[in-house]
Amino acid sequence: MCAAVSSGCPSLDFRNTNSLWCSVLVETLVRCGVGTAVTSPGSRSSALTTALARHPAIEAIPVLDERSAAFFALGQAKRTGRPVALVCTSGTAVANHLPAVIEARESGAPLVVITADRPPELRDCASGQTIDQQKIFGGYVGFYHELAVPEARLELLRYLRQTVAHACARSLAPHPGPVHLNAPFRDPLAPVADATAEPLRAALGPEFFSHLTAGAPCVVTTAWTPPATARGVIVAGPASPADPVEYARQVGRVARTLGWPVLADALSPVRHHAPEGACVVAHYDTLLRDDALAAALVPEEVLCLGGWPTSKVLRGWLARSGAEAQLVAETCANRDGLHLRTRQIAATVDGLEITEVRPESDYTSHWARAEAATAARLEAALAAETGLFEPKAAWLLARHLPAETPVFVANSMPVRDVEYFWPANRKQPRFHFNRGANGIDGTLSTALGVAHGGAPTVLLTGDLSLLHDTNGFLLGAKLRGSLTIVLINNRGGGIFQHLPVAGFEPPFEEFFATPQAVDFGRLCGAYGVEHVVVRDWAQYASLVATLPAQGLRVLEIVTDRRRDAARRKALLSGSV
């Protein structure tokens, strides 16, 4: 186990990258309740076997034959009820584990099978002792993941910690059984010393593992006792509850009880059903671009609700904060895409009980003041914008759409403009989105499915997303209801203007921006869809304030992609 802060973690081995990687993996196993590891000899698993052999809190047992090793580990898991690690080298050694893995599945024994493998460049090229180990155990394991090739990078070690902890949890819950981690390694496989890992020594103190506990790290409970800190934030990410009003009310209850601010994603009902008495922050993306303010507002605790937020700025700030995170979700699936020091609570927001009521702190008041100032600045800047400007289309929807309008937001820039510029309000729009995989395929068809049989609906989309699914227009004849499509036509992929690749020409314009010159009026005419070119903001406000009861229409807003990107950056940075 880890000793005092001054001495760091003695179990960690900084001799080289593989040594560090494997010692972090083994320390995580130990913290998650693995007390026994059964290994079989082999070159590719050398670093992992070494880490197991040198850890004082784990019994490492070498067994020559992999089949015998697997059944021995199975017996240990059956007797103790605790996860047992089973390690082998690459190739047919892995296949010898299959009979025991099958038995572990059928009898409910918690095995954590870790198979060493060749790195990708040595596969499918007649390299010795190399077979296809991907999902080799099929449906007999409850969880499978191929680990990244080891690198001496803190963010990857966080990923490793989280993934191994999740594997241990899945070996126990919801039903005990085997899990499989496939672990590729590059040379050097032996613990020869180099300088690759040493720079990370200071960052890997005891706190790196302090949140890990034996047993399933996902706690199934309703009662939560928060830590005694006023520097906490609630991150309300994308969510589509059956009752968004009640969901927002319950989040408000939790926020008022804790006295913490709510950083509400644009795709969370909390942004649009702003609960009374809670500090709801909508413009955190802009606030956190100010380095001084971001440093002043660093939290000690984070309560995460819903999916991970859209804002890359917020995600980066959370990842750098060092805060411990409590992730509330209905299941114990691995939902932490940021690889924080995370504990998972399997509960619903309405069932989360917090008994201690705390007053709003100076920390929360700081958030409230910053939010009010930023909201006023952006409001004034957007109100003064007379030309057709992409972010203003989203901002005006928030102001002029009828209350409770269903809104489908396309990925790429539309969802980000909603995130950046849609203020907190109580107009209660019902947001829909495809943020599971974040793709642009099927956007129009999904929005038509939302609109069918429901209230008049709005789709906010870019030109490439719409063009990707023009066959969706064929569904127009079957539509019961109406869909108004707000089309931001910047003649290409606007989101790429905000990426570093935009500075490289060639190949940026042709291969990333992918400019297009489609005449959307003619395209709509071919499908019999109403098409309106928006000339000014007054016309646009009028068109979205009253939605038709039936049919399809496209409101096309033609913008300048490069100009709008520069203007957007200036707004978010506070330079205008």
C-alpha positions in Angstrom: 0.0 0.0 0.0 1.0 3.6 -0.3 3.0 5.2 2.5 3.1 8.8 3.5 2.9 11.6 1.0 6.6 12.4 1.4 7.7 8.9 0.3 5.0 8.5 -2.4 3.8 5.0 -3.2 6.6 2.4 -2.7 4.8 -0.2 -4.8 5.2 1.9 -7.9 8.1 1.1 -10.1 9.6 3.9 -12.1 12.4 2.0 -13.8 10.7 2.3 -17.2 7.3 2.9 -18.8 6.2 -0.8 -18.7 7.3 -1.1 -15.1 5.3 2.0 -14.0 2.3 1.0 -16.1 2.1 -2.5 -14.5 2.8 -1.3 -11.0 -0.1 1.1 -11.3 -2.3 -1.7 -12.6 -1.3 -4.0 -9.7 -1.7 -1.3 -7.1 -5.2 -0.7 -8.5 -6.0 -4.4 -8.3 -4.9 -4.5 -4.6 -6.9 -1.4 -3.7 -10.0 -3.1 -5.3 -9.7 -6.2 -3.2 -7.5 -8.6 -5.3 -5.3 -10.5 -2.8 -4.2 -13.3 -5.0 -2.7 -13.5 -8.6 -2.0 -16.7 -10.5 0.6 -16.3 -13.2 2.2 -18.5 -15.8 5.7 -17.8 -17.3 6.1 -16.0 -20.5 8.1 -13.2 -22.1 5.3 -10.8 -23.1 3.8 -10.8 -19.6 7.2 -10.1 -17.9 6.5 -6.6 -16.7 3.1 -7.6 -15.3 4.5 -10.7 -13.5 7.3 -8.6 -12.1 4.9 -6.0 -10.7 2.8 -8.8 -9.1 5.8 -10.5 -7.6 7.2 -7.4 -6.0 3.9 -6.0 -4.5 3.8 -6.8 -0.7 0.1 -7.0 -0.4 -0.7 -9.6 -3.1 0.1 -13.3 -3.1 1.6 -14.1 -6.6 1.5 -17.8 -7.3 3.4 -19.1 -10.4 1.9 -22.1 -12.2 3.6 -23.6 -15.2 0.6 -24.8 -17.2 -2.0 -22.1 -18.1 -4.9 -24.5 -18.0 -4.0 -25.6 -14.5 -3.3 -22.0 -13.5 -6.8 -20.9 -14.6 -8.5 -23.7 -12.7 -6.4 -23.0 -9.6 -7.4 -19.3 -9.8 -11.0 -20.4 -10.2 -10.8 -22.5 -7.0 -9.4 -19.5 -5.1 -12.2 -17.2 -6.4 -14.8 -19.8 -5.4 -13.4 -20.2 -1.9 -12.8 -16.5 -1.1 -15.6 -14.8 -3.1 -13.0 -12.2 -3.9 -11.6 -11.3 -7.4 -8.5 -13.3 -8.3 -6.1 -12.1 -11.0 -5.1 -14.6 -13.7 -2.2 -13.6 -15.9 -0.5 -15.2 -18.9 1.6 -14.4 -21.9 0.3 -14.0 -25.5 -0.6 -16.7 -28.0 -2.1 -20.1 -27.3 -1.5 -19.6 -23.6 -4.6 -17.4 -23.6 -6.7 -20.2 -25.2 -5.8 -22.5 -22.4 -7.7 -20.3 -20.0 -11.1 -20.8 -21.8 -12.4 -23.9 -20.0 -11.9 -22.3 -16.6 -13.4 -19.0 -17.8 -16.5 -20.9 -19.0 -16.8 -22.6 -15.6 -16.3 -19.2 -13.8 -19.1 -17.7 -15.9 -21.5 -20.6 -15.2 -20.7 -20.9 -11.5 -20.3 -17.1 -10.8 -16.7 -16.9 -9.7 -14.9 -13.5 -9.9 -11.9 -13.9 -12.1 -9.9 -10.9 -13.5 -8.2 -12.4 -16.5 -5.3 -10.3 -17.8 -3.6 -11.6 -21.0 -0.4 -10.0 -22.3 -0.4 -9.4 -26.1 1.8 -8.1 -28.9 1.3 -4.4 -29.8 -0.8 -3.7 -32.9 2.3 -3.4 -35.2 3.2 -7.0 -34.5 -0.2 -8.5 -35.3 -1.2 -10.0 -38.6 2.3 -10.2 -39.9 3.5 -13.7 -38.9 5.1 -12.4 -35.7 5.8 -15.3 -33.4 3.4 -16.3 -30.5 0.7 -14.0 -31.8 -2.9 -14.9 -32.3 -6.1 -12.9 -32.4 -6.9 -12.3 -28.7 -9.7 -9.8 -29.2 -12.7 -11.0 -27.3 -11.3 -14.5 -27.5 -13.6 -15.6 -24.6 -16.7 -14.2 -26.3 -19.9 -14.0 -24.2 -18.3 -16.0 -21.3 -16.9 -12.8 -19.8 -19.1 -10.0 -18.4 -16.7 -7.3 -19.4 -13.9 -7.0 -22.0 -11.4 -4.2 -22.8 -8.2 -4.0 -24.6 -5.9 -1.7 -22.7 -3.9 1.0 -24.4 -0.2 0.3 -25.1 1.7 1.7 -22.1 2.8 5.3 -22.2 4.3 7.4 -19.4 1.5 10.0 -19.5 -0.6 10.9 -16.4 -3.9 11.0 -18.4 -3.3 7.4 -19.6 -2.4 6.2 -16.1 -5.7 7.7 -14.9 -7.5 5.8 -17.7 -5.6 2.6 -16.7 -6.6 3.0 -13.0 -10.3 3.6 -13.9 -10.5 0.7 -16.3 -8.9 -1.8 -14.0 -11.1 -0.7 -11.1 -14.2 -1.1 -13.3 -13.1 -4.5 -14.4 -12.8 -5.6 -10.8 -16.2 -4.2 -10.1 -17.7 -6.0 -13.0 -16.2 -9.3 -11.7 -18.5 -8.9 -8.7 -21.6 -7.0 -9.9 -24.3 -7.2 -11.0 -23.4 -10.9 -11.0 -20.0 -12.5 -10.0 -18.1 -13.9 -13.0 -15.0 -13.5 -15.2 -13.8 -10.3 -16.9 -11.0 -10.0 -19.5 -8.4 -7.3 -20.0 -6.1 -7.7 -23.0 -2.8 -6.0 -22.4 -0.4 -5.2 -25.3 3.2 -4.4 -24.5 6.1 -3.1 -26.4 9.8 -3.7 -25.5 11.6 -3.5 -23.2 9.7 -6.2 -21.4 12.3 -6.6 -18.6 12.6 -4.0 -15.9 15.7 -2.3 -17.4 16.1 1.3 -16.2 15.5 4.3 -18.5 14.3 7.8 -17.9 10.8 7.6 -19.3 8.8 7.2 -16.1 10.7 9.2 -13.6 9.1 12.6 -14.4 5.8 11.2 -13.2 6.9 10.4 -9.6 5.7 13.6 -8.1 2.2 13.2 -9.6 1.6 9.7 -8.3 1.3 10.1 -4.6 -1.1 8.2 -2.3 -4.0 10.5 -3.4 -3.9 8.9 -6.8 -5.4 5.7 -5.4 -7.2 7.1 -2.3 -10.7 6.8 -3.7 -10.4 3.1 -4.6 -12.0 0.6 -2.2 -12.3 -3.2 -2.1 -15.5 -4.6 -3.6 -17.6 -2.9 -6.2 -16.7 0.8 -6.3 -20.2 1.5 -7.5 -22.4 1.9 -4.4 -26.1 1.0 -4.7 -27.7 3.4 -2.3 -30.0 6.4 -1.8 -28.2 8.0 1.1 -25.1 10.1 0.4 -23.1 11.9 3.0 -21.1 14.6 1.1 -17.7 15.6 2.3 -17.5 18.6 4.6 -16.5 21.2 1.9 -18.2 24.2 0.6 -16.1 24.1 -2.6 -18.4 21.6 -4.4 -20.1 21.8 -7.8 -22.9 19.9 -9.4 -22.4 19.1 -13.0 -25.7 18.5 -14.7 -24.9 16.9 -18.1 -27.1 15.9 -21.0 -30.2 14.0 -19.8 -33.6 13.0 -21.2 -35.7 12.1 -18.2 -39.4 11.2 -18.7 -40.4 14.1 -16.6 -37.9 17.0 -17.1 -39.7 19.4 -14.8 -39.6 17.0 -11.9 -36.0 16.1 -12.7 -35.0 19.8 -12.6 -36.9 20.2 -9.4 -35.0 17.3 -7.8 -31.6 18.7 -8.9 -32.6 22.0 -7.4 -33.4 20.2 -4.2 -30.0 18.6 -4.1 -28.3 21.9 -5.0 -30.1 23.9 -2.3 -29.4 21.2 0.3 -25.7 21.2 -0.5 -25.4 24.9 -1.1 -23.5 24.2 -4.3 -23.8 25.7 -7.8 -25.2 23.7 -10.7 -23.2 23.9 -13.9 -26.1 23.0 -16.3 -25.4 21.7 -19.8 -27.6 23.1 -22.5 -28.9 19.5 -23.0 -29.9 19.2 -19.3 -33.4 20.0 -18.3 -31.9 22.1 -15.4 -30.8 24.8 -17.9 -34.4 25.2 -19.2 -36.4 24.6 -16.0 -34.2 26.6 -13.7 -35.2 25.5 -10.2 -36.1 28.2 -7.7 -33.4 29.0 -5.1 -30.6 27.2 -6.9 -27.5 28.8 -8.4 -27.7 27.7 -12.0 -24.7 28.5 -14.1 -25.2 28.4 -17.9 -22.1 30.2 -19.1 -19.4 28.2 -17.3 -17.6 27.5 -20.7 -17.0 31.3 -21.1 -16.1 31.8 -17.4 -13.5 29.0 -17.4 -11.7 30.4 -20.4 -10.5 33.1 -17.9 -7.4 31.5 -16.3 -7.6 33.5 -13.1 -11.3 32.8 -12.6 -10.8 29.1 -13.4 -8.1 28.9 -10.8 -10.2 30.7 -8.2 -13.2 28.4 -8.7 -11.4 25.0 -8.6 -13.6 22.6 -6.7 -12.8 20.0 -4.1 -15.8 17.8 -4.8 -17.9 17.2 -8.0 -21.3 15.6 -8.1 -22.0 14.4 -11.7 -25.5 13.9 -13.0 -26.5 12.8 -16.5 -24.0 12.4 -19.3 -20.6 14.1 -19.5 -21.0 17.8 -20.5 -20.7 19.0 -24.1 -18.1 21.7 -23.1 -14.5 20.7 -23.8 -13.4 23.6 -21.6 -15.4 22.3 -18.6 -14.2 18.8 -19.1 -10.6 19.9 -19.2 -11.0 22.0 -16.1 -12.6 19.1 -14.2 -9.8 16.7 -15.3 -7.1 19.1 -14.1 -8.9 20.0 -10.8 -7.8 16.9 -8.9 -11.3 16.9 -7.3 -13.0 13.6 -6.3 -16.1 13.0 -8.3 -19.3 11.3 -7.3 -21.1 10.0 -10.4 -24.8 9.4 -10.0 -26.4 7.0 -12.6 -29.0 4.3 -12.5 -26.5 1.6 -13.4 -22.9 0.8 -12.5 -21.6 1.0 -16.1 -18.3 2.8 -16.6 -19.5 6.3 -17.3 -16.4 8.4 -16.4 -15.0 9.5 -19.7 -12.7 11.9 -17.9 -11.0 9.3 -15.7 -11.3 11.3 -12.5 -11.0 10.0 -9.0 -14.5 8.7 -9.3 -16.9 6.9 -7.0 -20.1 5.7 -8.6 -23.5 5.9 -6.9 -26.3 3.7 -8.5 -29.3 5.8 -7.8 -31.7 8.3 -9.4 -31.6 12.0 -8.6 -35.1 11.9 -7.0 -34.0 9.0 -4.8 -30.7 10.7 -3.6 -31.1 11.6 0.0 -28.8 14.2 1.6 -29.8 14.9 5.2 -27.5 17.8 6.1 -28.7 21.2 4.8 -25.9 23.6 4.2 -26.1 27.4 3.5 -24.9 28.9 0.3 -21.2 29.6 0.6 -19.0 32.4 -0.6 -17.7 30.0 -3.2 -21.2 29.6 -4.7 -21.8 33.3 -4.5 -18.6 33.8 -6.5 -20.0 31.6 -9.2 -23.3 33.5 -9.1 -21.7 36.9 -9.6 -19.5 35.6 -12.4 -22.4 34.1 -14.2 -24.5 37.2 -13.9 -21.7 39.4 -15.3 -21.0 37.0 -18.2 -24.6 36.6 -19.1 -25.1 40.3 -19.3 -22.0 40.8 -21.5 -23.1 38.1 -23.9 -26.7 39.3 -24.0 -25.6 42.8 -24.9 -23.1 41.6 -27.6 -25.6 39.3 -29.3 -28.4 41.8 -29.2 -26.2 44.3 -30.9 -25.2 41.8 -33.7 -27.1 42.8 -36.8 -25.6 40.5 -39.4 -26.4 36.9 -39.8 -24.2 35.2 -37.2 -24.4 31.5 -36.4 -24.6 31.8 -32.5 -27.4 34.3 -32.7 -29.7 31.7 -34.4 -29.5 29.6 -31.2 -29.7 32.6 -28.9 -32.9 33.9 -30.6 -34.5 30.5 -30.4 -34.2 30.7 -26.6 -36.0 34.0 -26.7 -38.7 33.5 -29.3 -39.7 29.8 -29.4 -43.1 29.0 -27.8 -42.8 27.6 -24.4 -42.4 23.8 -24.1 -41.3 23.4 -27.8 -39.5 20.2 -28.6 -36.0 21.1 -30.0 -33.7 18.6 -31.6 -30.1 19.8 -31.7 -27.6 18.5 -34.3 -24.1 17.7 -33.3 -20.9 19.6 -34.3 -21.4 23.4 -34.1 -25.2 23.7 -33.4 -24.9 21.8 -30.1 -22.0 23.9 -29.1 -23.7 27.2 -29.9 -26.7 26.1 -27.8 -24.2 25.2 -25.0 -22.4 28.5 -25.2 -25.3 30.9 -25.8 -28.6 29.5 -24.7 -29.3 31.1 -21.3 -30.8 29.6 -18.2 -34.6 30.1 -18.4 -38.0 28.6 -17.5 -39.5 28.3 -20.9 -39.2 24.6 -20.6 -38.3 23.5 -24.1 -37.9 19.7 -24.5 -34.4 19.0 -25.8 -33.6 15.9 -27.9 -30.2 14.9 -29.2 -28.0 12.1 -30.4 -25.1 12.5 -28.0 -24.6 8.8 -27.3 -22.1 8.5 -30.2 -22.1 12.2 -31.2 -22.4 11.4 -34.9 -24.0 13.5 -37.7 -25.7 10.6 -39.4 -29.4 10.3 -39.3 -30.0 13.7 -37.8 -33.0 14.7 -40.0 -34.7 11.3 -39.7 -34.3 11.3 -35.9 -35.8 14.7 -35.6 -38.7 13.6 -37.8 -39.2 10.7 -35.4 -39.3 13.1 -32.5 -41.8 15.3 -34.3 -44.1 12.5 -35.5 -47.3 12.6 -33.5 -46.0 15.2 -31.1 -46.0 19.0 -30.7 -44.6 21.3 -33.4 -40.8 20.6 -33.3 -37.7 22.5 -34.3 -34.4 21.0 -35.6 -31.3 23.2 -35.4 -28.7 21.8 -37.8 -25.7 22.6 -39.9 -25.5 22.1 -43.7 -23.3 19.0 -43.6 -25.4 17.2 -41.0 -28.5 17.9 -43.1 -26.9 16.8 -46.3 -25.8 13.6 -44.6 -29.4 12.5 -44.2 -31.4 14.1 -47.1 -33.2 10.8 -47.6 -35.0 11.7 -44.4 -37.1 14.1 -46.5 -38.8 11.0 -48.0 -40.4 10.6 -44.6 -42.1 14.0 -44.9 -45.2 12.4 -46.5 -45.7 10.2 -43.4 -45.2 13.0 -40.9 -48.1 13.6 -38.5 -47.2 17.0 -37.1 -44.6 19.6 -38.1 -40.9 20.0 -38.2 -39.2 23.4 -38.7 -35.6 23.0 -39.7 -33.3 25.9 -38.9 -30.5 25.3 -41.3 -27.2 27.1 -40.6 -25.6 27.0 -44.1 -21.9 28.1 -43.7 -21.0 25.9 -46.8 -18.9 23.4 -44.9 -17.9 22.0 -41.6 -17.8 25.0 -39.2 -16.6 23.0 -36.3 -13.3 22.4 -38.0 -12.5 26.1 -38.0 -12.1 25.8 -34.2 -9.5 22.9 -34.4 -5.7 23.2 -34.7 -5.9 21.7 -38.2 -7.5 24.9 -39.5 -4.1 26.5 -39.5 -2.8 24.1 -42.1 -3.6 24.8 -45.7 -3.5 22.4 -47.6 -5.2 20.1 -46.6 -7.7 22.0 -44.3 -10.2 23.5 -46.7 -10.7 20.5 -49.0 -10.3 17.6 -46.6 -11.7 19.0 -43.3 -13.9 22.0 -44.0 -15.3 20.0 -47.0 -17.0 23.0 -48.7 -20.3 22.4 -50.5 -22.3 24.5 -52.9 -25.7 22.9 -52.7 -28.7 24.9 -53.7 -31.0 24.1 -50.8 -34.0 25.8 -52.3 -33.8 23.4 -55.3 -33.1 20.4 -53.0 -36.2 21.2 -50.9 -38.2 21.7 -54.1 -37.3 18.2 -55.3 -38.9 16.8 -52.1 -41.8 19.2 -52.0 -40.5 20.9 -48.8 -41.2 24.5 -48.0 -38.0 26.6 -48.1 -37.4 30.1 -46.8 -34.2 32.1 -47.0 -33.8 34.2 -43.8 -32.9 37.7 -44.7 -32.7 39.3 -41.2 -33.2 38.6 -37.6 -36.7 40.2 -37.4 -38.0 37.8 -40.0 -36.3 34.9 -38.3 -37.8 35.8 -34.9 -41.3 36.0 -36.5 -40.9 32.6 -38.2 -39.9 30.7 -35.1 -42.3 32.4 -32.8 -45.3 30.8 -34.5 -44.7 27.2 -35.6 -47.0 25.5 -38.2 -49.2 22.6 -37.1 -48.4 20.4 -40.0 -45.6 19.7 -42.6 -42.0 20.3 -43.2 -40.2 23.7 -43.7 -36.6 24.8 -43.9 -35.4 28.2 -42.7 -32.0 28.7 -44.3 -29.6 31.1 -42.7 -26.5 31.7 -44.9 -23.4 32.6 -42.9 -19.7 33.1 -43.3 -17.9 30.2 -41.7 -14.5 31.9 -41.2 -15.9 35.2 -40.0 -18.3 33.5 -37.6 -15.6 31.3 -36.1 -13.4 34.3 -35.4 -16.3 36.3 -33.9 -17.4 33.3 -31.7 -13.9 32.9 -30.3 -13.8 36.7 -29.5 -17.1 36.5 -27.7 -16.1 33.5 -25.6 -12.8 34.9 -24.7 -14.3 38.1 -23.5 -12.5 40.3 -25.9 -15.7 41.8 -27.2 
